Amino acid sequence: MLEERLKSVIRDIPDFPQPGIVFKDITPILKDQQLCGEIVDQLVNYLQGIEIDAIAGVESRGFLFGMLLANRLSVPFIPIRKQGKLPFNTISESYKLEYGQATIEVHEDALVPGSKVLIHDDLLATGGTVVAASKLLEKLGADIIGYAFIISLDFLHSEGRLTRFSDWIISLARFDA
């Protein structure tokens, strides 16, 4: 089963990026081309029959599989980046992290209003980043049709923060503690 394989490969890094945080490191997944392919295959299977106009990936780990997924679905990829990283005119959204504050941006011409957008990131923890990404894309007129994650930290109960945008949430590996 894919979830079991992912859980066996994802490693915990205690006290990163600060004391008390246990970071879920997906970089060991990237060493296994077959596993990477299975991740994209599984996400594509979940998305069968869903109308998607674009995939938005959140910097930086959301770019890894977000771009692969967009390519496989033959839709545009929208990068959502940290403040100051995009070269053209942008709009921004600030939000709180577990350990600070951040601002993300997207190009103001990233999509056509009314576009059905799936947001992808590697991890759903507190939900702050994807809520900010959702607000950012809604400012451009996007219809958030759902979310796709590699990992969900279910013990943080964050999916409820996303349902105001969409209740369609995919997570390939769920951690209860």
NORPE-V214031 format. One record per residue. N is the residue number from 0. RES is the residue in one letter. SS is DSSP state (2 for helix, 1 for strand, 0 for the rest). PHI is phi in radians with two decimals (none if undefined). OMEGA is omega in whole degrees, -180 to 180 (* if undefined). Layout:
BEGIN
((N/RES/SS/PHI/OMEGA) (N/RES/SS/PHI/OMEGA))
END
This chain:
BEGIN
((0/M/0/none/-176) (1/L/2/-1.06/-179) (2/E/2/-1.02/179) (3/E/2/-1.13/178) (4/R/2/-1.09/179) (5/L/2/-1.08/-179) (6/K/2/-1.10/180) (7/S/2/-1.32/-176) (8/V/2/-1.77/-180) (9/I/0/-1.12/-179) (10/R/1/-1.95/177) (11/D/1/-1.57/175) (12/I/1/-2.04/-179) (13/P/1/-1.20/175) (14/D/0/1.05/175) (15/F/0/-2.25/5) (16/P/0/-1.48/177) (17/Q/0/-2.66/-179) (18/P/0/-0.96/179) (19/G/0/1.67/178) (20/I/0/-1.62/172) (21/V/1/-1.90/-176) (22/F/1/-1.41/175) (23/K/1/-1.58/-175) (24/D/1/-1.65/180) (25/I/0/-1.62/-176) (26/T/2/-1.05/176) (27/P/2/-1.09/177) (28/I/2/-1.05/-174) (29/L/2/-1.20/177) (30/K/2/-1.37/-172) (31/D/0/-2.02/-178) (32/Q/2/-1.04/-180) (33/Q/2/-1.13/179) (34/L/2/-1.11/176) (35/C/2/-1.03/178) (36/G/2/-1.10/179) (37/E/2/-1.15/177) (38/I/2/-1.06/-180) (39/V/2/-1.12/178) (40/D/2/-1.01/-178) (41/Q/2/-1.13/178) (42/L/2/-1.08/178) (43/V/2/-1.06/178) (44/N/2/-1.05/179) (45/Y/2/-1.10/-175) (46/L/0/-1.59/180) (47/Q/0/-0.97/177) (48/G/0/1.43/179) (49/I/0/-1.69/179) (50/E/0/-1.36/-180) (51/I/0/-2.23/178) (52/D/0/-1.68/-179) (53/A/1/-2.84/172) (54/I/1/-1.95/174) (55/A/1/-1.82/179) (56/G/1/-1.97/-177) (57/V/1/-1.64/-178) (58/E/0/-0.99/-11) (59/S/0/-1.86/-177) (60/R/2/-1.20/176) (61/G/2/-1.20/177) (62/F/2/-1.28/-171) (63/L/2/-1.02/-179) (64/F/2/-1.64/178) (65/G/2/-1.08/179) (66/M/2/-1.19/178) (67/L/2/-1.07/180) (68/L/2/-1.15/178) (69/A/2/-1.05/179) (70/N/2/-1.06/-178) (71/R/2/-1.10/-179) (72/L/2/-1.54/180) (73/S/0/1.02/176) (74/V/0/-2.22/179) (75/P/1/-1.14/174) (76/F/1/-1.89/180) (77/I/1/-1.96/177) (78/P/1/-1.41/172) (79/I/1/-1.86/-170) (80/R/1/-2.10/173) (81/K/1/-1.14/-178) (82/Q/0/-0.93/176) (83/G/0/1.51/-176) (84/K/0/-1.74/-179) (85/L/0/-1.69/-171) (86/P/0/-1.48/-175) (87/F/0/-1.87/179) (88/N/0/-1.07/-175) (89/T/1/-2.26/165) (90/I/1/-2.07/-174) (91/S/1/-2.33/177) (92/E/1/-2.56/177) (93/S/1/-1.74/-178) (94/Y/1/-2.77/179) (95/K/1/-1.65/173) (96/L/1/-1.76/174) (97/E/0/-1.05/-172) (98/Y/0/-2.28/178) (99/G/1/2.68/179) (100/Q/1/-2.38/180) (101/A/1/-2.58/175) (102/T/1/-2.31/176) (103/I/1/-2.04/-177) (104/E/1/-2.42/174) (105/V/1/-2.48/176) (106/H/1/-1.09/-178) (107/E/0/-1.17/178) (108/D/0/-1.89/-174) (109/A/0/-1.18/-177) (110/L/0/-2.69/175) (111/V/0/-1.55/178) (112/P/0/-0.90/-177) (113/G/0/1.61/179) (114/S/0/-1.10/176) (115/K/1/-1.56/-172) (116/V/1/-2.05/171) (117/L/1/-1.74/178) (118/I/1/-1.71/179) (119/H/1/-2.09/169) (120/D/1/-2.54/-178) (121/D/1/-1.26/-169) (122/L/1/-2.47/168) (123/L/1/-1.84/177) (124/A/0/-1.89/180) (125/T/0/-1.41/179) (126/G/0/1.59/-176) (127/G/2/-1.02/-177) (128/T/2/-1.17/-178) (129/V/2/-1.31/172) (130/V/2/-1.12/178) (131/A/2/-1.08/178) (132/A/2/-1.09/179) (133/S/2/-1.10/178) (134/K/2/-1.08/180) (135/L/2/-1.05/-179) (136/L/2/-1.21/176) (137/E/2/-1.13/176) (138/K/2/-1.02/179) (139/L/0/-1.51/179) (140/G/0/1.66/180) (141/A/0/-1.28/170) (142/D/1/-1.82/-179) (143/I/1/-1.34/-176) (144/I/1/-1.61/178) (145/G/1/2.94/-176) (146/Y/1/-2.37/175) (147/A/1/-2.33/-180) (148/F/1/-2.19/170) (149/I/1/-1.37/-175) (150/I/1/-2.19/170) (151/S/1/-2.24/175) (152/L/1/-1.59/-172) (153/D/2/-1.07/-179) (154/F/2/-1.15/176) (155/L/2/-1.55/175) (156/H/0/0.92/-175) (157/S/0/-1.65/-178) (158/E/2/-1.01/179) (159/G/2/-1.05/178) (160/R/2/-1.23/-176) (161/L/2/-1.60/-171) (162/T/0/-1.16/175) (163/R/0/-1.20/177) (164/F/0/-1.72/179) (165/S/0/-2.89/177) (166/D/0/-1.73/-180) (167/W/0/-1.69/-173) (168/I/1/-2.30/178) (169/I/1/-1.81/171) (170/S/1/-2.49/-175) (171/L/1/-1.44/179) (172/A/1/-2.42/-178) (173/R/1/-1.90/179) (174/F/1/-1.96/-180) (175/D/0/-1.61/179) (176/A/0/-2.80/*))
END
